[in-house]
């Protein structure tokens, strides 16, 4: 089964608010794409971008904020 290419050229990328600018383990989130949330590694933006449905992303963020996903 072939995977569908998603055009991310319109995404406005923003770096995680937890980024401290030293090149650590940070991600960027793509905004302004209806129904999807693209996520990429700030250290290597040429690697594959992960794509999440907006509902799944909202559930993930809520779980993190609620403390359910602590390391």
PyMOL commands that set and color helices and strands:
alter all, ss='L'
color gray80, all
select helices_A, chain A and resi 54-65
alter helices_A, ss='H'
color red, helices_A
select strands_A, chain A and resi 12-15+27-31+36-41+50-53
alter strands_A, ss='S'
color yellow, strands_A
deselect
rebuild
show_as cartoon
